[in-house]
Amino acid sequence: MFRCIIAFITAVFPSMLSAQQAPWEWVHPKPSGNAFYTCVAADASTAVLIGSNEEILRTTDQGQTWTIVHPYEPWLRFLNLASVRTQSGALLSLAQVYTDVLPAESVLRRSVDAGLSWERITEGFDLLGARDIDAAGGLIAACGATTMLLSEDNGDTWRHVDSDPGEELICVAVRSDGALVTGGRSGTLWLSGDTARTWSAVTVFPNTDIVKVAWYDTAILCWTAEDSLYSLSVTGELLAASNHRATFPDTWLVHEPVVVGYEDLRDGLGLRWSRSTDGGHTWSTLPAKRTIPFPPLCALTDSVFIAGSGAPIRSTDAGATWEGGPEFPSYSFAQIAFRDDVNGVIVTEGGEILESNDSGLSWVLADSGAAAPNEVFFLDDSRALLATKTGRVLLSRDAGHSWKTVLESGSPLHLVKLSSTEAIAAEKKRLWRTSDAGETWTVHAIDTSAGAYSIEKMAFADNRFGALYGSRGFYVTTDGGWTWTKAAGQTPPGIYSIACPRPGTIIAVGGMVSTGMIHKSDDAGATWTMRYVDGGGFMEAAYVTSVCFRDAMHGLVVGIDGLTLWTADGGDHWFTDSGTHTLRDYFTCGFAGDSAAFAIGYDVIMRTTLTADPVSVRALTNAVSHCEIVSCAPLPVRDRAEILVRLAAAGNAELRIADIHGRIVKCLKSSTLPAGEHQITAALGELAPGSYLLQLRTSQGTHIKPIVILR
């Protein structure tokens, strides 16, 4: 929601921002970690991977090393679908660019220098709903939802086919003699032997879609949405059938005589490589470790294949075995903690403990055995504590190298640090305490009459003030957790994480449905103010998942689809930086002292270097003030409201009203407005009584104002 603020900050305070907030960088997996959807070979040594939002990787040594030739563009919503090498050696990449809701246009780009630079082709390329592209001989075919285009001059010009099957197409394959095969939503496999002048139905697969087709000599390979692979003759005779899933079409490669693919077996049965050398009649399989995500494949030579993912892998024996990938196996990273600016640990959901001694630039496997972690932190330079969802607290006396169980409760535990020797572990109605750095633990019950049970989150500002969040809302303590009082205010909905940056202040983040929210209380939970809300949209954050503070003023939240938000004023204002260059989901964040910040999630570690102050409060205040809801009258609102908004610059503006969960219930104004103040009359009689949020969204930022509707 505040993602547009960064553009203004960059323009007004460029030196401040560049000096004080470094870009995010991939730590794991290398070289990028992003999602790649298509792979194409330029020659026997060179290949390119094209990923989400225009990121392009390139190798010139058969996949041994990779360089980024085009960076991820966070706000270019490109979905790259397929790539192909033409007879002349040019590379073509077909993509679809999205608006917030629906596909907007198909984009075809071409490279004539083996993937180093790309140009967009527009002459005659008016394909709607792009799906697939293929080339053989001198013919190139691209299919869309309702039509097919052909080119016979290396993609310079395109023409609509004389006739097409007349259905929504998904895939196409071209043979060197000009024969075409295609299929789509109806389950009908169509064949043309005269360059798409006429079509005939080869066969019909009822009640399913055809998701990928390929030529194998004179036979047709056809993958259906029901996880089946068929080999057919051009007359429709079934030559072979097997159960092989095309999760994404480019996760299969046909390079005669080899057919090889990467499959998700569903139902928790794992992943595998499947390979055939006889057109699908017989198969060999090989277990596969998870990569990021399901990798597209391409062949550089008859023996060297590339499988692109966040950390690309390769085969030198035509897909029989694979090598490379992440420097250590892919993990679901769960918790992170640093004892200083340099030394830290990450704990994975599976219990593996990774260690870094260089401020998080690299990680090595240190230990295992702490499955399902909840919280981890350092007490001092040598001692660390770790709580788990399985009811254990583990203690490390050697800075995270090894761990020993010191408490077993049988129920999930949440852990907070009070001092270098004190900590509290919360379990349902009980609190466990240690005053000797985790060596021994004593238990005392929480007052059950107050209803504080089923504790889900816990945070402390110091060794006195803390907050619990559980099934009956918030409870606060001012004596280090010995006594607890139920917070007077109404608990915000959908909480995923809490923090107490200073005594009396609670930050609660989370979301519901497709909404991310940040709430703040400065009076120990008696009242709450919403400081951020994102109503969501295509490829936008559905909710905020974690919050952390490095001191009383500077904090970070992370969320779904690569969301990162910063505060430099204790949580009053939040802004998004230039992006973590990913659509990956983050579940935890953390600081390495004053040197770095981290966003981690499933199979991804992101890092950014910090200096003294990640953002200027003055810049934040200035940026937010450039779009403002000045007033709304009357308050409370009855049937109509007069809303005054102010814009510092001309541009597109949208005024919307959302419910308390952030769901947009009505758009009040959406148009291009000049700079200055604007009076907007809103008819709200159809809305039910209750609390709502006015949202003003412009290119300068977003402003929120709460209102109440009465009848």
DOVO-468394 format. One line per field, with one value per residue (C-alpha): x, y, z; residue in three letters; residue number from 1. Coordinates in steps of 0.5 Angstrom, whole numbers, plus 500, padded with zeros to 3 digits. Each point is the difference from the previous one (the first is absolute). Layout:
BEGIN
X: c(X,...)
Y: c(Y,...)
Z: c(Z,...)
residu: c(ALA,...)
num: c(NUM,...)
This chain:
BEGIN
X: c(500,506,504,499,503,507,500,499,505,505,498,501,505,504,507,497,496,506,505,495,496,504,497,497,505,499,504,496,500,505,500,493,495,494,495,502,495,503,507,503,507,504,505,504,503,495,493,495,495,494,497,494,500,505,506,505,506,505,506,505,503,495,497,506,499,495,499,494,500,493,498,493,495,496,494,500,495,503,498,505,497,504,507,502,507,498,504,504,502,496,497,492,497,492,497,494,500,494,496,498,494,500,506,501,504,505,507,505,507,506,508,505,506,499,496,504,495,492,496,492,497,493,499,494,501,493,499,495,501,506,502,505,506,504,504,503,503,498,493,499,493,497,493,495,494,496,505,506,506,505,507,504,506,503,494,501,492,494,494,494,499,495,496,500,497,495,501,504,507,506,506,503,505,504,503,506,495,495,495,497,496,496,495,497,494,495,505,500,507,500,505,502,505,499,503,493,496,495,500,497,499,505,496,496,502,493,499,507,505,506,506,506,501,507,502,504,502,494,496,496,502,494,499,493,498,498,507,501,505,498,504,496,500,498,494,498,503,502,507,502,496,503,499,504,499,501,500,502,501,508,501,501,505,499,507,500,501,499,494,501,496,500,493,497,496,495,497,507,503,506,503,504,503,497,504,498,505,495,494,496,500,504,503,505,499,505,498,501,501,496,502,497,495,499,506,499,505,504,505,507,503,497,503,500,493,499,494,499,498,502,506,501,502,503,501,506,496,494,496,502,503,500,505,501,494,501,506,496,493,494,497,494,503,496,504,506,505,506,504,504,501,504,498,493,496,494,495,496,493,503,505,507,504,504,505,504,506,500,494,495,504,501,497,502,497,501,496,493,494,496,494,494,504,496,505,508,504,507,501,507,506,500,493,494,493,495,492,496,493,501,501,508,505,507,506,507,506,504,497,495,505,497,493,497,493,499,493,494,493,496,497,502,504,502,506,502,507,499,508,506,498,493,495,492,497,493,495,493,498,507,507,506,506,508,504,507,500,496,503,494,493,494,493,494,493,496,494,495,494,503,499,507,501,502,506,502,505,504,505,503,503,505,500,494,495,497,494,496,496,495,493,497,504,506,503,505,505,504,504,504,494,498,493,496,494,495,501,494,500,496,505,502,498,505,506,507,505,501,506,501,505,499,497,492,500,498,500,496,500,496,494,494,498,504,502,506,500,504,497,503,499,503,496,501,495,494,499,503,502,500,507,500,495,501,493,504,500,503,507,499,501,494,503,506,503,505,503,507,503,507,499,494,500,502,496,498,494,500,495,497,502,507,497,505,498,504,499,505,495,498,494,496,502,502,503,502,507,502,498,504,499,496,493,502,496,504,498,505,505,506,506,507,501,501,503,495,493,497,493,500,494,500,506,503,504,500,505,501,506,498,503,499,493,496,495,499,494,500,499,495,496,501,498,494,497,500,493,496,492,500,493,493,494,495,503,497,498,492,498,505,507,504,507,506,506,507,505,507,501,495,499,495,497,495,496,497,496,502,497,504,504,502,496,498,492,499,504,498,505,505,502,506,500,504,504,496,494,494,493,497,493,499,493,501,493,501,505,498,502,507,507,503,507,500,506,503,505,505,507,502,498,494,496,495,494,496,492,494,493,494,492)
Y: c(500,505,497,506,505,497,504,506,499,498,507,505,496,496,501,498,494,497,501,498,494,495,495,493,495,492,496,493,497,503,503,503,496,502,497,498,497,499,498,501,498,505,495,494,504,506,500,505,499,505,501,504,507,500,497,497,495,498,495,499,494,495,502,500,507,505,508,504,504,503,502,498,506,500,504,497,495,495,493,496,494,497,501,497,501,501,497,506,500,505,499,502,501,500,503,503,507,501,506,499,495,498,498,506,498,495,502,497,502,497,500,499,500,494,503,506,505,500,504,500,498,503,500,496,496,501,494,500,496,497,493,496,501,495,500,495,501,507,500,503,499,504,498,504,499,501,500,498,504,498,503,498,505,499,504,506,500,496,498,496,493,499,496,498,494,506,498,503,497,499,497,499,496,501,494,502,499,505,495,503,497,503,499,504,500,495,495,499,499,504,498,504,498,506,506,501,500,495,496,493,497,494,498,503,499,501,505,502,505,499,504,498,497,498,496,494,498,499,498,506,500,503,502,501,503,494,498,495,500,497,498,500,499,506,496,499,493,500,497,501,503,501,504,506,507,507,505,505,499,501,496,494,500,496,499,494,495,502,503,502,504,502,498,502,493,503,498,501,494,505,502,496,500,496,498,496,498,497,505,498,493,498,505,501,504,504,503,508,505,506,506,507,499,494,501,501,496,501,496,503,494,493,498,507,502,506,501,507,502,504,497,496,493,496,493,498,493,502,501,493,504,507,504,507,504,504,499,497,496,504,502,503,506,501,504,505,503,503,501,506,503,494,494,497,493,498,495,496,497,493,502,501,506,504,504,507,503,506,504,495,500,493,494,493,494,500,495,497,497,506,499,505,506,506,505,500,505,501,502,502,498,493,498,500,497,497,498,495,499,493,502,501,505,499,503,501,502,501,505,495,495,495,499,497,499,503,501,495,502,496,506,506,505,507,503,507,503,505,501,496,495,500,498,497,495,500,494,500,502,500,504,497,504,500,504,496,501,494,495,499,502,501,500,505,500,506,502,496,504,505,496,500,494,496,505,501,506,504,506,504,507,499,496,503,502,494,498,493,499,494,497,505,506,504,500,505,500,505,496,495,495,498,503,502,504,500,505,505,501,496,495,501,494,495,501,497,503,505,505,504,506,503,500,501,499,494,499,495,497,495,500,497,498,504,505,502,504,504,502,504,501,505,499,493,497,505,503,498,504,497,502,496,497,496,498,496,498,496,498,505,498,496,501,502,494,503,506,502,506,501,506,504,504,495,494,496,496,494,497,496,501,503,506,504,506,505,505,505,503,494,498,506,500,494,500,495,500,499,493,493,498,494,498,494,500,502,498,503,506,502,504,499,505,507,497,496,498,493,498,492,495,494,499,507,504,508,505,507,504,506,506,505,501,496,506,507,502,506,497,495,506,504,494,499,507,500,497,501,499,507,499,496,503,498,495,496,499,499,499,505,503,505,498,505,498,503,498,503,499,498,493,494,499,495,501,494,497,494,496,499,494,504,497,505,501,506,504,508,503,498,505,505,506,506,502,504,498,497,499,493,498,493,496,495,498,493,499,496,504,499,502,501,503,505,499,505,497,504,500,504,495,498,503,497,503,496,501,498,499,500,500)
Z: c(500,502,494,496,506,498,493,503,506,494,496,506,504,496,503,507,497,497,505,506,497,496,495,502,497,500,505,498,496,495,495,500,504,495,497,492,495,494,498,493,497,495,498,503,506,501,503,503,506,500,506,503,499,495,503,496,501,495,500,495,503,500,506,505,501,499,500,500,494,501,507,503,499,506,497,493,501,494,500,496,496,495,496,494,495,493,494,499,507,503,507,501,507,500,506,503,504,505,503,507,498,493,495,496,494,497,499,495,501,496,501,494,505,504,505,502,497,498,496,500,493,499,492,499,507,503,504,505,506,499,501,497,494,496,494,495,493,498,503,507,503,506,503,504,504,493,494,497,497,495,498,494,501,507,503,496,498,502,497,503,497,495,504,507,505,503,507,506,498,505,497,493,497,493,496,495,494,502,503,507,505,506,505,506,504,496,501,492,497,493,495,493,495,496,504,503,494,502,507,502,507,501,507,506,507,503,507,500,497,495,504,495,494,496,494,501,493,497,506,505,507,504,507,503,506,504,500,494,495,493,494,494,492,496,498,508,501,507,500,508,506,507,506,500,502,497,506,495,493,499,506,494,495,493,497,496,502,507,504,507,505,507,504,506,502,504,507,503,496,498,494,494,494,494,494,494,494,496,499,506,500,506,505,506,506,504,507,500,505,500,496,499,497,495,495,493,495,494,497,498,496,500,507,504,502,505,505,502,507,505,500,493,500,494,497,496,498,497,506,503,506,502,504,503,503,507,504,505,499,500,506,503,504,507,505,500,505,501,506,497,493,498,503,499,499,496,502,495,501,499,506,496,503,495,503,497,502,495,501,497,493,500,504,502,503,508,503,500,504,502,496,499,503,503,503,500,503,504,507,499,496,501,503,495,502,495,501,496,498,503,507,501,501,498,503,496,504,494,496,496,498,504,504,506,503,506,501,497,501,495,497,495,504,498,503,501,503,506,502,499,505,500,495,500,496,500,499,500,507,503,500,501,502,500,504,499,492,499,504,505,499,505,498,503,497,497,504,496,502,496,494,498,496,494,499,493,500,505,500,505,499,506,507,502,495,495,497,498,495,500,499,505,497,503,507,502,506,503,505,496,499,507,499,494,499,494,495,500,492,495,497,493,495,497,504,497,504,506,502,506,498,506,507,499,492,497,492,497,493,496,495,498,493,495,505,504,506,505,507,505,508,504,506,501,496,503,493,493,494,493,497,493,496,493,497,495,493,495,502,506,508,503,507,504,504,504,504,503,503,501,505,502,494,494,498,494,498,494,497,494,493,502,504,505,504,504,506,503,505,504,495,499,493,495,493,495,497,493,501,502,492,501,501,505,507,506,507,504,501,504,501,501,505,496,494,496,500,497,497,500,498,496,496,500,505,498,503,500,503,505,502,506,497,495,499,502,504,496,493,503,502,494,495,504,500,493,499,506,502,503,503,500,502,503,505,502,493,498,493,496,502,497,500,499,497,498,495,499,493,494,499,500,507,503,506,503,506,504,506,506,497,494,495,495,500,495,496,501,494,495,495,498,505,500,506,505,505,497,503,499,502,502,500,505,502,498,505,506,507,502,500,493,497,495,495,496,495,495,497,506,505,504,506,504,505,504,500,503,497,504,498)
residu: c(MET,PHE,ARG,CYS,ILE,ILE,ALA,PHE,ILE,THR,ALA,VAL,PHE,PRO,SER,MET,LEU,SER,ALA,GLN,GLN,ALA,PRO,TRP,GLU,TRP,VAL,HIS,PRO,LYS,PRO,SER,GLY,ASN,ALA,PHE,TYR,THR,CYS,VAL,ALA,ALA,ASP,ALA,SER,THR,ALA,VAL,LEU,ILE,GLY,SER,ASN,GLU,GLU,ILE,LEU,ARG,THR,THR,ASP,GLN,GLY,GLN,THR,TRP,THR,ILE,VAL,HIS,PRO,TYR,GLU,PRO,TRP,LEU,ARG,PHE,LEU,ASN,LEU,ALA,SER,VAL,ARG,THR,GLN,SER,GLY,ALA,LEU,LEU,SER,LEU,ALA,GLN,VAL,TYR,THR,ASP,VAL,LEU,PRO,ALA,GLU,SER,VAL,LEU,ARG,ARG,SER,VAL,ASP,ALA,GLY,LEU,SER,TRP,GLU,ARG,ILE,THR,GLU,GLY,PHE,ASP,LEU,LEU,GLY,ALA,ARG,ASP,ILE,ASP,ALA,ALA,GLY,GLY,LEU,ILE,ALA,ALA,CYS,GLY,ALA,THR,THR,MET,LEU,LEU,SER,GLU,ASP,ASN,GLY,ASP,THR,TRP,ARG,HIS,VAL,ASP,SER,ASP,PRO,GLY,GLU,GLU,LEU,ILE,CYS,VAL,ALA,VAL,ARG,SER,ASP,GLY,ALA,LEU,VAL,THR,GLY,GLY,ARG,SER,GLY,THR,LEU,TRP,LEU,SER,GLY,ASP,THR,ALA,ARG,THR,TRP,SER,ALA,VAL,THR,VAL,PHE,PRO,ASN,THR,ASP,ILE,VAL,LYS,VAL,ALA,TRP,TYR,ASP,THR,ALA,ILE,LEU,CYS,TRP,THR,ALA,GLU,ASP,SER,LEU,TYR,SER,LEU,SER,VAL,THR,GLY,GLU,LEU,LEU,ALA,ALA,SER,ASN,HIS,ARG,ALA,THR,PHE,PRO,ASP,THR,TRP,LEU,VAL,HIS,GLU,PRO,VAL,VAL,VAL,GLY,TYR,GLU,ASP,LEU,ARG,ASP,GLY,LEU,GLY,LEU,ARG,TRP,SER,ARG,SER,THR,ASP,GLY,GLY,HIS,THR,TRP,SER,THR,LEU,PRO,ALA,LYS,ARG,THR,ILE,PRO,PHE,PRO,PRO,LEU,CYS,ALA,LEU,THR,ASP,SER,VAL,PHE,ILE,ALA,GLY,SER,GLY,ALA,PRO,ILE,ARG,SER,THR,ASP,ALA,GLY,ALA,THR,TRP,GLU,GLY,GLY,PRO,GLU,PHE,PRO,SER,TYR,SER,PHE,ALA,GLN,ILE,ALA,PHE,ARG,ASP,ASP,VAL,ASN,GLY,VAL,ILE,VAL,THR,GLU,GLY,GLY,GLU,ILE,LEU,GLU,SER,ASN,ASP,SER,GLY,LEU,SER,TRP,VAL,LEU,ALA,ASP,SER,GLY,ALA,ALA,ALA,PRO,ASN,GLU,VAL,PHE,PHE,LEU,ASP,ASP,SER,ARG,ALA,LEU,LEU,ALA,THR,LYS,THR,GLY,ARG,VAL,LEU,LEU,SER,ARG,ASP,ALA,GLY,HIS,SER,TRP,LYS,THR,VAL,LEU,GLU,SER,GLY,SER,PRO,LEU,HIS,LEU,VAL,LYS,LEU,SER,SER,THR,GLU,ALA,ILE,ALA,ALA,GLU,LYS,LYS,ARG,LEU,TRP,ARG,THR,SER,ASP,ALA,GLY,GLU,THR,TRP,THR,VAL,HIS,ALA,ILE,ASP,THR,SER,ALA,GLY,ALA,TYR,SER,ILE,GLU,LYS,MET,ALA,PHE,ALA,ASP,ASN,ARG,PHE,GLY,ALA,LEU,TYR,GLY,SER,ARG,GLY,PHE,TYR,VAL,THR,THR,ASP,GLY,GLY,TRP,THR,TRP,THR,LYS,ALA,ALA,GLY,GLN,THR,PRO,PRO,GLY,ILE,TYR,SER,ILE,ALA,CYS,PRO,ARG,PRO,GLY,THR,ILE,ILE,ALA,VAL,GLY,GLY,MET,VAL,SER,THR,GLY,MET,ILE,HIS,LYS,SER,ASP,ASP,ALA,GLY,ALA,THR,TRP,THR,MET,ARG,TYR,VAL,ASP,GLY,GLY,GLY,PHE,MET,GLU,ALA,ALA,TYR,VAL,THR,SER,VAL,CYS,PHE,ARG,ASP,ALA,MET,HIS,GLY,LEU,VAL,VAL,GLY,ILE,ASP,GLY,LEU,THR,LEU,TRP,THR,ALA,ASP,GLY,GLY,ASP,HIS,TRP,PHE,THR,ASP,SER,GLY,THR,HIS,THR,LEU,ARG,ASP,TYR,PHE,THR,CYS,GLY,PHE,ALA,GLY,ASP,SER,ALA,ALA,PHE,ALA,ILE,GLY,TYR,ASP,VAL,ILE,MET,ARG,THR,THR,LEU,THR,ALA,ASP,PRO,VAL,SER,VAL,ARG,ALA,LEU,THR,ASN,ALA,VAL,SER,HIS,CYS,GLU,ILE,VAL,SER,CYS,ALA,PRO,LEU,PRO,VAL,ARG,ASP,ARG,ALA,GLU,ILE,LEU,VAL,ARG,LEU,ALA,ALA,ALA,GLY,ASN,ALA,GLU,LEU,ARG,ILE,ALA,ASP,ILE,HIS,GLY,ARG,ILE,VAL,LYS,CYS,LEU,LYS,SER,SER,THR,LEU,PRO,ALA,GLY,GLU,HIS,GLN,ILE,THR,ALA,ALA,LEU,GLY,GLU,LEU,ALA,PRO,GLY,SER,TYR,LEU,LEU,GLN,LEU,ARG,THR,SER,GLN,GLY,THR,HIS,ILE,LYS,PRO,ILE,VAL,ILE,LEU,ARG)
num: c(1,2,3,4,5,6,7,8,9,10,11,12,13,14,15,16,17,18,19,20,21,22,23,24,25,26,27,28,29,30,31,32,33,34,35,36,37,38,39,40,41,42,43,44,45,46,47,48,49,50,51,52,53,54,55,56,57,58,59,60,61,62,63,64,65,66,67,68,69,70,71,72,73,74,75,76,77,78,79,80,81,82,83,84,85,86,87,88,89,90,91,92,93,94,95,96,97,98,99,100,101,102,103,104,105,106,107,108,109,110,111,112,113,114,115,116,117,118,119,120,121,122,123,124,125,126,127,128,129,130,131,132,133,134,135,136,137,138,139,140,141,142,143,144,145,146,147,148,149,150,151,152,153,154,155,156,157,158,159,160,161,162,163,164,165,166,167,168,169,170,171,172,173,174,175,176,177,178,179,180,181,182,183,184,185,186,187,188,189,190,191,192,193,194,195,196,197,198,199,200,201,202,203,204,205,206,207,208,209,210,211,212,213,214,215,216,217,218,219,220,221,222,223,224,225,226,227,228,229,230,231,232,233,234,235,236,237,238,239,240,241,242,243,244,245,246,247,248,249,250,251,252,253,254,255,256,257,258,259,260,261,262,263,264,265,266,267,268,269,270,271,272,273,274,275,276,277,278,279,280,281,282,283,284,285,286,287,288,289,290,291,292,293,294,295,296,297,298,299,300,301,302,303,304,305,306,307,308,309,310,311,312,313,314,315,316,317,318,319,320,321,322,323,324,325,326,327,328,329,330,331,332,333,334,335,336,337,338,339,340,341,342,343,344,345,346,347,348,349,350,351,352,353,354,355,356,357,358,359,360,361,362,363,364,365,366,367,368,369,370,371,372,373,374,375,376,377,378,379,380,381,382,383,384,385,386,387,388,389,390,391,392,393,394,395,396,397,398,399,400,401,402,403,404,405,406,407,408,409,410,411,412,413,414,415,416,417,418,419,420,421,422,423,424,425,426,427,428,429,430,431,432,433,434,435,436,437,438,439,440,441,442,443,444,445,446,447,448,449,450,451,452,453,454,455,456,457,458,459,460,461,462,463,464,465,466,467,468,469,470,471,472,473,474,475,476,477,478,479,480,481,482,483,484,485,486,487,488,489,490,491,492,493,494,495,496,497,498,499,500,501,502,503,504,505,506,507,508,509,510,511,512,513,514,515,516,517,518,519,520,521,522,523,524,525,526,527,528,529,530,531,532,533,534,535,536,537,538,539,540,541,542,543,544,545,546,547,548,549,550,551,552,553,554,555,556,557,558,559,560,561,562,563,564,565,566,567,568,569,570,571,572,573,574,575,576,577,578,579,580,581,582,583,584,585,586,587,588,589,590,591,592,593,594,595,596,597,598,599,600,601,602,603,604,605,606,607,608,609,610,611,612,613,614,615,616,617,618,619,620,621,622,623,624,625,626,627,628,629,630,631,632,633,634,635,636,637,638,639,640,641,642,643,644,645,646,647,648,649,650,651,652,653,654,655,656,657,658,659,660,661,662,663,664,665,666,667,668,669,670,671,672,673,674,675,676,677,678,679,680,681,682,683,684,685,686,687,688,689,690,691,692,693,694,695,696,697,698,699,700,701,702,703,704,705,706,707,708,709,710,711)
